[in-house]
Amino acid sequence: METQVNHPTPDSIMQIGTGFWASKILLSAVRFQLFTTLAERKTMTAAEIKSHLGFKCTDRNVFDYLDALTTFGFLNREDILETAKYSNNANTDFFLDKKKPTYIGGLLEMLNNRLYGFWGNLEEGLLTGQQQNETKAGDDLFKKLYEDPDRLKEFIHAMSGIQMGAFMALAQKFDFSNYKTLVDIGGSAGLLSLLVAKQQPHMSCISWDLPVVAPVAIETIQQFQLQDRVKTANGDFFKDQFPQADVITMGNILHDWDEKTKLMLIRKAYDALPEGGAFVAIEGIIDDDRNKNAFGLMMSINMLIETGSGFDYTFADFNKWAKEIGFRSTSLLPLAGPTSAAIAYK
């Protein structure tokens, strides 16, 4: 009997190497608001899409573009070529229709408008250890964002987009039964607070962030019609103490900073909690073996691009920091996709 030999294959190399092709096809579709248009019209032919979006390329280019989106699983299609009719699938209709509160395209818009170009400088970032975004001129990233209302709004909605699934899972999976109040530090558009309040009717929540962010959060709260149990409050987590609450959350906050700043933020959370309270950090927690959560590792590299000194971390890292601050115990709660909640109990 011949022994079967597993020969080397270039499949994974080519898939990753050409990955930016697929990425740009999706990102451009979000920029063109294709999924929002299809949510309104239900089905459209390639010719109708070409006319609506103002494409000047050939019909064959349009067929290839739409059929690639279909092959990726983002569109449904009946028939083929000239007679084909395209529509959203359930995921794109739910998450990529800009008129729905569940829209996560803000992240994809930021990937397209900012990070797609910045990641082209990854080699320089690794060689120099320096940021590769707007701050290469020496400006502070967040200061630059806060100075540009349009860019700030895009960033805020991007942060909501990247955490939508995880926040929904946290609201359902975390045991809130012994708690009544929650403060989300760096709450951005207020999405975490809103999803918790929606799922847990006994909870009152505060989305705590800089004053410049409040108008976006207030607008989102009004969309959800939860003004009675979700409020905004203003503060700067570098200068101010955190408001007291039974649960303190941070979504994609800790990874922005170096270890010294991470410890400072965790200590402030500890000080704001009662005995038995919980601190919850929601991020792409890297697995302790550092060989499974590729998204968490890539996000950590993205922190090099964006901040220069920030990094994502393992649960072992979080556990060490929490115990150093004085928390009595920790746990890890898997949420959605590569995102987990690292929890520390006082």
N, C-alpha and C positions, 0 to 999 in steps of 0.2 A: 504494500500500500504506500502510495506516495504521500509524503508529508506536505501539507499545504503551507506555502510560504507567503507571508504577508509582506508584499513588496511596498516600498515607500510610495506615497501618493502626494501630489502637490495640491490636493483639493483645498485643505484648510489654509494653506499659504496663499492661494489665489483668492479665496473668499475674503480673507482679512485684507490682503493687499489691494483689492479692488473695492473694499468696503465703502470708500468715500463716494463711489458711483451711486450705490444704493441710497446712501445717506442723502446725497444732494437731490436725488429724484424725489424722496419724501419731503425734504425741507422746502424744495421749490413748490411742491403741491400745496403745502401749508401756506407759503407766502402768497400764492395765487388764490388762496381761499377756495380751492377746488372742492374740499369736503363740505364746506359751509354752503356752497352753491348747490351741491348734490343733495344736501339735507333739505334744501328748500324745494328743489325741482324733482326730487326722487330719482328720476332716471334721465340720462342725456346721451345722445350719440356723440361720437368723436367729432363730427362736424359741428355740432352745437357747442361742445366744449371749446373747440378751436376758435370759433367765432366769439364766444363769450369772453375768453381769456385774451383774445387779441394775438394769438400765435400767427407768425408769418412763415413758419417752417412748413415743410411738405406734409401732406396727409400721412405718409408713411411714418414720419417722425412722430406725429401725434399718436398713431396706432401703437408704435413701440413704447412711447412714454406711458400711455394709459394701460397697456398690457403688462408693462413692467410693474406698475402699481398693483395690477390684478394678481400677477405672479407672486408678489410679496405678501398678498393677502389683505391689502388695504381697500380694494374695490371688488365689487361683484360685477360680472359681465354675462350678458345674454347675447348669443350669436357671435359673429366675428367680423372684424374689419369694418367695412362701410355700414353693415346692418347691425353692428354691435350696439348694445345699450348698457351704459355703465351706471352703477349706483354704489353708495357707501355700504360697507359691511357694518355689523353691529358695533364694533369697537371704534371705527372712525366716525360713525354717526354720533356716538356717545361722547368721545373724547376730543374730536377735531372739528366739531361744528362750533364756530366762534360765538354763536348766539345762545349756546347752552352754558349754564353755570359749571358744568363738568368739563369745560374746555381746558385741555392741557397744552395747547399749541403755543402758549407763551414761551415755554422752554424751547420748543423747536424754532420759534422765531428768533430767539436769542442765539441759539446754536448757528442759525443761518447768518444772522446779521453781525454777530461778533465772533463767536468762538471758532467758526469754520476757518476764518482767515488766521486767527491767532495760533491755532494748532499747527499751521504751516511752519511756525517758528519753534516747534518742539525741540529740534536739535540745539538751537541757540539757548533755549531755556535750560536744557540739561548741561550744556557746556559752561554756562555762566551762573546758573542758579538764580537768574533774575526773571521777574515777571515779563510776560510777552503780550500784554494787552495795552489798553489806552495809557497805562501808567508807565510805559517805558521812558517817558520824558521826565519821570520823577514825581508825578502827581499821585495822590492817594486814590485808590480805586473807588471807594465808597463816596468820597467827597466829589469825585467827578460824576458819579451816578446821580447824586442828590442835586447837583447843579443843573441837570438836564431833565426836565419833567417827563419828556417822552421816553428817554432812555431808562429813567427810573421806573416808569410804569411797565415797560417791557421786562425789566429785570424782576420786578415784583411778580408779574404774571408768570414769568419763567420759573421762579421759585415755587409758585403754586402748582405749576404744571408738573414739575419733577416729583412732587410729593403727594399729588392727588390720591393715587392708589394706596400709598402707605398711610396717609391720614384717614382714609375711609376704613382701612383695616384696623388701625389703632382704635378708632371710635367703636368698633364692633368687638375686638378681641381683648382689649385691656379691661381689667376688672375695676370699674369705677364705683362699685356699689358702696364702698366705705368712704367715698369722697363727695364733696359738694362744690368745690371751687377749683378752677384751673386758670393759670396764667401762662400764656404762650410768649416766651421771650423772643424778640425779633419776629413778631407774629406776621409781619408783611401784610398780605391782603386779608388776613383773618381766617384763612381757610381751615386750619386745624381746629380753631375754636368753634367755628360754625359746624363742622362735621361732627365734632364731639357733642355739641349742644343738640344737634338734630337727632343723633342716635341715642343720647342719654338725657331724657327730659328733666332729670333732677339736677343737672349740672349747670352752673353759671360760669361763664368764661370771659377772660379779658385777653385781647390781643394787644401786646405791649411792644411799642416800637418808637422810632423817632417821629417827631411831629409831622415831618414832611411826608411820611408814609400814611398817616391817618386818613386822608381823603379817599385813598384807594380802598382801604379796609372798610370804611363807612359805606362806600358804594357797594361792596360785596355783601356786607351785612344786610343792607336793604334788599339786595337781590334775593337773599335767602329768607327774608322777613323774620329774622330772629333778634330784632333789636331789644327785646325784653330780657334775653339771657346772654347776649354777646355784646360786649362793650369794647371800646378802644381806650387805651391809656398811653400817655407819652413818657418816654424815658430813654436814657442813653446807658447801655449796660457797662460802659467804661467808667462812667461818672456816678451813676445812681445805684442805690440798692434795689433789689427786685421787690415788687409787691408780694405780700404774703398770700399764700394759697395752699390748698391741700396737695395739688399737683402742679409742678413746674415743668414745662416742656420747652424743647428747643429743636426745631426742624432745620437741618442743614446749617447750623450755626457753629458748632464746635470745630468743624473741619476747616473753617476759614483761617484758623489761628495756630500759632506755635504752641508748644506744650505749656509754657508758662502762662499764656493767656487762657488756654483751656482750663487749667487748674483754677485760675481766678474766677472764671465764669461758673465752674462747678461749685466752688466755695460760696459764691453769692446765692446760687440755687439752694444749697444746704441751709444757709442762714435764713432764707425766706420760708422754709418748710416747717410744719409742726412735727412733733414726734409721730412717726408712722407715715409721714408724707412721702411722696414719690417724685423723683427727678427722672424725666424721660427724654433721652436724646435719640432723635429719629434721623438716621443717616444710612448710607450704604456701608454698614459695618463689615469690615474685611474679616473673613474667616481666619481663625487663629493659625491655621496651617499656611495661609497666604497663597493658596493655589486653586481656589474655587470661585470666589466672588470677583470676577473680572471687572464688573462695573465699579465696584468699590475701589479697586486698584486704579482704574482709569480716572475715576473722580478725584482720587488723590493726586494723580499727575496733573489733572485740571487745576488743582489748587496751586501747583507750581506755576502754571500759565497765568492764573488769576491773582495770586497773592504772593508768591515767592516763598513764603514760610509756612503756609497752612498745609495740613495733610489729613487724610482719612486714617482710621485706626481700627484695631481689632477689639473684640470684646475683652481680651486679656489686658489690653491697654486701658480700656475704660474701667475695668475692675480694679486695676492698680490705682488709678487716679481717685476713684470713688472711695476706696478704703483709706487712702492717704488723707482725704478730706474729713473722713469720719463716718461715712454711711455704714450702716450695720450689715447690709446685704445687697446683692445685685442679681439681676436676671436678664436674659436675652429673649425677646419676643419677636419671632419672624413676622414680617408684615406682608408686603407685596413685592414680588420680584426679588431684586437684590437688596431691598431695604429692610432693616430691622429696627426695633426699639431697644436700646440699651437702658436698663432701668436700675436706679439706685434708690433704696429705701432707707429713710432716716430712722 
